[in-house]
Amino acid sequence: MLSRVAETLYWMARYVERAENVARIINVNTHLLLDLPRGVAPGWEPLIAIIGAQGPFQERYTECSERAVLLYLVGDADNPGSILSCLHRARENCRTIRDIVPREGWELINELYLFAKDSVEEGVSKRGRHAFLKRILLGSQTIAGMLAGAMNRDKGYHFLFMGRMLERADMSTRIIDVRSENLLPQEAGDTHPFDNIQWMSVLKSMTAYQMYRRSMQVRVRRVEVLRFLLQSEQFPRAFRYCIGSVEESLAALPRNEPALRIIGRLKRTVMGADQFEALDQAALHAFLDGLQLGLIELHETLANAYFLPREEAVAA
Amino acid sequence: MADHSQMQLQSLAPAAPGSVPGSECLDPLRLGLEHYDARNSWDELIAPSGEPHPHAQDLVRALAAMDTAELAARQTAAELAIKEMGVTFTVYSEKDGAIDRAWPFDIIPRIIARSEWERIEAGLKQRVRALNRFIDDLYHDQTIVADGVFPAELLADSANFRPQCRWVDPPFGIWAHICGSDLVRDADGTVYVLEDNLRVPSGVSYMLENRLVTKRVFPELFENYAPLPVDDYPSQLFDTLAALSPRPAEYPEVVVLTPGIYNSAYFEHAYLAQQMGCELVEGRDLVVCEDDCVYMRTVDGLQRVDVIYRRIDDLFLDPEAFRPDSALGVNGLLRAWKAGNVALANAPGAGVADDKVVYAFVPDIIKYYLGEEAIIPNVPTFRCLYAEEREHVLANLDSLVVKPANESGGYGMLMGPQASPAERERFAELIRRNPRNYIAQPVLNLSTVPTVVEGRVEPRHLDLRPFILSADHMHVTMGGLTRVAMRKGSLVVNSSQGGGSKDTWIVAD
């Protein structure tokens, strides 16, 4: 397997997964705003924070209005994290390896990109948004399913899979980080009915609500949600599950020791954090930051071991 | 999408009774075949009398039995199949970047009788054999120059002669392993070679895909005809390339080197790599190490490469040897090739035999090296280098096409009959100033073939590009890529300029 091809597969999967995750956070925020009482609702700014784009966003937009944020996240070609940009990059990556990716996979990615490109306005509008986001979610799930069902489990597939799982682990920590801040003023007793709506929204943004119910059998509470989303070895969007998957794929590759060591450390860190009750928001933030830094280190280790030397690397 | 076109194809198949070749209910009126005028040019399927050539009878009958709706349905089915199979070519524009366009294809095959083809095949082999001897000679002792057959000043002027390649000995003395020669037929039926592409000829993937499409949309024709197969090309190509390996005892690592996705022939590069089961690499995937061997960077580390089917022009191949600003190439590649540690196909410098002035000497080249007359003639060509031929050109500029030596794609050409007197005067001046750089040819009336145009069948001009492989043995494709000018009267067959293509059948007489 050529290093360039491995890297391209890895990024292609990351971008498809990223597009899906951006669609998820928009979706859940839309619902959250409808459910929470006026004045309590967090607005749209947190979404910009989730993807870590406050700076670039402020350079381009004067206010954090719904429309501005949606435009930025759905169809802004200058935002590398927008759904459109992610799909564009996924497509450009896929285009260079059309001899590796099953033809149907390329067609699906191409179609989804063309759909997103032609539907930015619907995606931004209140009325068309739901259908748009649903199509993005379904589209990226279909791509993942098609590739899972049609590709040899060779090195190429392992790189694709690692890209998807690393991206997912990364986005899970971001969503938790931004969405775990208590939205409700502690003293206001009448907000109680809304208390678990916030945590439900976190779960739903990761399609985790039903699985949480099945495996945790407790009401939706901060501590259990954090435990589920970070430590579950069964739920496929949980951080622990994601890095476990990376580990399994990595096992099939040569020269994997440095990356395996990082994963071992990340696993210990995330499973060792028993006292989520004791973690206040600041401590949780620092904890999640640590996980994200670990993911960055993991990516760099993979890149050093398997991808083209930096100066010749595929433009990511 | 797949299901839809599947259905479309199935629903076409039962329509066979009305369209079985040989059926009696012929109604040529429906397709406009009765207006089909094959008298203006040589037509590949229909004789001037209006009757089909003997080898084309079954096809023409089948066409005549179709109505416009069925013809249109089949053309649509073909277009769907092409879309679904993802057969594209890339057009690059400033505005939209690289765009994949569906490959333009006409469903009516172009048919050549086997007896005629065998002569053409022999002629192509003869030609490429001589051209390879010529290239090898130019990079060694230059006997052809010493013997006064090929003028030294033309060699000195050649834009494609690479002094860096002098005294290199590629395996079998072969430099042009893959050659695409363009053939045309004039009004009297004579087939000529129009040019030889010895650098990085493209189009063969479309030849292969065209056959697949025809099988899908005209399956019943294959009951009467058994066109000679073309689909062994990828394995023939692989064998040709593998034969060049510097490590013949082991299983050679053959790769296809592409400039990347923005190249108009990228589809073909990916296609051939896939069909041969080879890696498709870019320059940055390869590295030449201290041992002067070429390696590719893989997730398992560096892996030795034996043969590179390069689809990058000479000058971009190796920044160390040629253009230092090339981002497509591999530093040290020429060094590795000269050391005999890697094979390059085509060899660097093979393009020296691929210019329009050299073309004019090919009949002499064949005679010089092989002692034979050319089996397929050149288009009559006047070489302005020689005073007598130059005077003829200058006196007849209004009826000739004038071409500069080293331009391709129709650049810097004079189309005498269409040109204004001022343009002709300008060219006369150019020729007088630099006669060596110009050749002139009469305007050919290219042959035509029935082509679907808005649901009817009309004559359109065409050419043919067969591909000739050379290494330890030679192989010529059975037919080649037929390109057809879709605009009425046009002679431009290039796909980026509105040209289409057809399946090409070599059939028993």
Interface residues (C-beta under 8 A of the other chain):
Chain A: M1 L2 S3 R4 A6 E92 R95 T96 R98 D99 R103 E104 W106 E107 K155 F159 L253 P254 R255 A305 Y306 L308 P309 E312
Chain B: M1 A2 M85 G86 G260 I261 A270 Y271 A273 Q274 E279 L280 V281 E282 R284 D285 M296 R297 T298 V299 D300 G301
